[in-house]
């Protein structure tokens, strides 16, 4: 693969067209020819930026996850007390995740079916999330709001707990319950973090 700028207009066009095709038809039904034709580019141009369809798919997933991480970064960097910040972080994360997944149609099914591919795409995003969560938890511990032994492990476990709830949040009935009983869920989460008398 040629070395090309990661965010060149052509590369972004290819990813956007591919995302729409994956969303409409599913990854398995889309070919490199389909992507090239819908971009009004030759196959050679597509191969200048991506070695194969899997590489495009990975780039699309990473790009979609980047939307989520940018919204979370705004929350993590906000000047809010740690408890409110963590609560807003969780709510923003679920809402942003749902928006990104649902706007991608068939990609939604791929997102949950191709767990290995998605997890591979999420590794870098997960590392950034752990850093943000660790900062929020550490700030809360310093202020006496949270109590835990290890900020690193607590942030990792917290992230995996959130990831475990993602599919449930997408479910119409469970997701609706989670949205309408949000404060009860947050209370249960905080009971594991707040100091006992």
N, C-alpha and C positions, 0 to 999 in steps of 0.2 A: 504494500500500500504506500502511496506517495505521502510525503509529509506535507500536509496542508493545514492552514489555520483552522483551529478547532471550531471557531464561530464564524467562518466565512459565510457569505450570503447563500452561496450554492449549497454548502453543507446543511445549513439551516433549512433551506427550501426542501432538500431531499428528506430531511427528518420530518418536516411538517407534512409533506405529501405522504410519506410512509406511515406516519402516525394515523392520518385519516383513513388510509387504505387498511391498515391493521385493525382500526376501530370498526370499520364497516364490514370487512370480510374475514377477519382473523388472520393471524400471522401465517399460518400454514397455507392459506389460500392465495397469498400474495407472492408474486415472483419479482425478481430484480427487473425483468422486462416491464412489468406493470408499473413499478416505481419510476423507471426511466421514462416510460410513455406519459405518465401523469405529470412528470416534471418538465416534459418537453425537452428532455436531455437524452443524449446517447448513452448506451450502457457503459461505454468507456469512461464517460464523465462520472457516472455513479461509482465505478470501481476506482476512480482516482481518490475518492473520499472514504469509501467503505469496501472492505474485502469481500463481504457477503451479507446476506439478509440478516443473519444472526447479529452481526455487528451493528447494523442499522437498528434492529429491534432493541438491542442493549442501549444504544445511544438515545433512542426514543424514551425508553423507561427512565434512564438517568435524567433526561431533560424534564420529564413529568415530575419526577421526585424532587428535582431542583426547585420547582414551583412551591412544593410543600416546605422545603427547608428554608427558602427565603422568607416565607410567612412566619415560620417558627423563629427564625433569627430576629425578626422584628419584636416578637414577644420576649424572647430571652434577653434582648438588649434594652428592653423598656425599663423605665425608672418606677418600678412597682414593687411592693413588698413581696418576698419570696413565695408566700402561700398563695396570694392572688395570681402571681406570675405563673406558678406551676399549674394552677387551675385553668388559667387562660391558655397556657401552652397545650394542655391536654385537649381542651375544647377546640382550639384552633387546629390542632393536629388532626383530630377526627373529621372536622368539617372540611379542611383542605384536602385530606386524603379522599374523602367521599366525592368531592367535586371533581378532582382529577380523574379518579377511576370511572365515575359515571359519565363524564363527558367523552369518554373514549369507547363507548359502545362495546363492540365485541372484544376490544382489548381488555375490558373488565374480566371476561371469562379467561382470557390468556393470563391475566395478572394473577389469578388464583390457581389456574391449572399448571402453569409453568413456574412453579414455586422456585425451582433451582435457578432458572434464568433470572427471575426477579430478584432473588436474594443476592445473586452475583452483582446485579446492577445496584443493589442497595448498600453494599458494603461500605463504600465511601460516605454515603449519606448517613449510615448508622454511626460511623465514627464521629461525624460532625454532631449528630444528635446526642450522643453520649457526652461529648464535651459541653454542649449547651445545658443538658440536664445536670451534669456534675456541677457546673457553675451555679445553677439555681439552688441545688440542694446544699452546696457548700455555703452559699450566702445565707440560706435558711438556718443551717446549723450554727453559723457564727452569730446569728441573731437570736438563737435559742428557740426558733420556730420548729425546726426539724431535729430528729435524733436518729442516728444510725452509726454503725461502726466504720464503714468504708464508703466514701463518696463515689469512688470508682465502681465498686460492685453494686452499690445501690442504684446508680444511674444506669448501669447495664441491665440489671434486673427490671428496673422501672421501664426501660425501653422495650424489653421483651414482653413485659406485661401489656404494654400498649399495643405492640404488634399482634399479640394474641387476641386482642379485642377488635382488630381491624375488620376481619371477616364478619364478626357479629354485628358490627356497626353498619355494614352494608346490607345486612338482612333487614327487610322491611319491618317486621314485628319487633325484633330485638333492638334494632337501631332506634325505632320510635320510643321504645321503653327507655333506652339509654339517654335519649334526648330529653324526654319528659321527666326523668328521675335523675337528672345530671348531678344535682347537689348531693343526693344520697350516695351516688357512686363516688363522688369526690370525697365525701365524708369517710367512706370505707377506705379509700386510698390514703387519706391523711391520718387515719387512725393508726396506720402502720408506720408513719413517719414522725408523728408528734410525740413529745415527751410525756411519760406517765408521771402522775403525782406519787 
